[in-house]
Amino acid sequence: MHPIAMNLRRFRHAMGRSQEDIATALDISIATYRNYEAGRAMPRLDTLQELAQYFQTTLNDLASPSPRLHAVRLRAARKLNTRDQIILEVGKWLDEYCEIEAITDCRHTYCLANLRRQPPREMAVTARRRLGIPPKEPMRDICGLLENAGIKLYSKPVSSDLFFGMAVGEEDGGPAIAVNTWDRIPVERWIFSAAHELGHLLLHRESFHVTEEKEVDEQEQEANLFAAYFLMPEELFSQEWESTAGLPFIQRVFKAKRIMRVSYATVLYRLQEVYGSADVWREFHIAYHRAFGRSLSKKQEPNPLEACEFSRKIVEDRAADEPKRLEAEDFAADRFTFLIYTAFNNHLISEDQLTEYLKTARKDEPLSVDGWAVV
């Protein structure tokens, strides 16, 4: 099938529109539009321009074959309608990232390759050691850490709470991790998602198949456990938790989450393991309601980080009752942009190429609610 036909169908599904919606918007018959998607007819240039404008994309993207990824892990508890669009957008980004690495001859070695298979907890310890992170040090700048380890990192806002992250294997130009940095998802979850996907890269390499869409509970739990110990090593967690023994339970949880830059749920998950009981969850929610006069929903994060904390190099201890939220710039993937400007400054790419690469790498504008098209 011609790329235009495939792309029309892909963009339409990503926007959640029907064939009739688009035919009406372009003032053409539904039969005519169906022929475009089926590849039985080719739109005229003026119609292609209207279609590109409707889908908020370019003529080039509308007519170009889409990069295909195969070694992908993107699974969700419920059907994710934009899954194909996300994979294709990540594929395009990864394709251009690999191009710019080749142009600049700047490739990072993947320093976590070929680690021996271990249980999640032990794998987290091994990964931290391989990355040179001291046992009692909280996670600093997880974006820089992953990129320096040879993992390509893609962070873009996607208006969905069904998609938090995905991983791409080495066979498709990775390893790479994509994180949904939508502003309705707490920054703590961005950080956790990055660590969670790293867990899949290290623990479940055999499960990277683009056709597999359904979550496997056991593998998700293993990746969660890996992330918890990767972000909160046992020595650091024990030290910080014991140091707050005189505080009320809810304040102890808040302080632990601030110092270690994790969600309250991650702290409670670890406490459940420590005490061997799920009562910590009930105790926390009762204490939260008593302190604030309202219940805490599953999607809320008390005393959330601001986005700048996603890549902050220095982590400060802060009083639990004086939280400073993390902001979006704290979770920032910088290496792709750096390589683009390196190529341009060394006259390896033209100004037009610079503009095109930056369209893929830019972080300042969120992708549309209905899809991942970059305009």
Sequence and secondary structure as in RCSB ss.txt:
>XXXX:A:sequence
MHPIAMNLRRFRHAMGRSQEDIATALDISIATYRNYEAGRAMPRLDTLQELAQYFQTTLNDLASPSPRLHAVRLR
AARKLNTRDQIILEVGKWLDEYCEIEAITDCRHTYCLANLRRQPPREMAVTARRRLGIPPKEPMRDICGLLENAG
IKLYSKPVSSDLFFGMAVGEEDGGPAIAVNTWDRIPVERWIFSAAHELGHLLLHRESFHVTEEKEVDEQEQEANL
FAAYFLMPEELFSQEWESTAGLPFIQRVFKAKRIMRVSYATVLYRLQEVYGSADVWREFHIAYHRAFGRSLSKKQ
EPNPLEACEFSRKIVEDRAADEPKRLEAEDFAADRFTFLIYTAFNNHLISEDQLTEYLKTARKDEPLSVDGWAVV
>XXXX:A:secstr
  HHHHHHHHHHHHHT  HHHHHHHHT  HHHHHHHHHTSS   HHHHHHHHHHTT  HHHHHS      SEE  
BSS  TTHHHHHHHHHHHHHHHHHHHHHHT     TTTT     HHHHHHHHHHHHT  TT     HHHHHHHTT
 EEEEE  S SS  EEEE GGGT  EEEEE  TTS HHHHHHHHHHHHHHHHH GGG  TT  B  HHHHHHHHH
HHHHHHS HHHHHHHHHTTTTS HHHHHHHHHHHHT  HHHHHHHHHHHHT THHHHHHHHHHHHHHSS   TT 
 SS   BGGGG SS     TTS    BGGGS   HHHHHHHHHHHTTSS HHHHHHHHHHH  SS   TT     
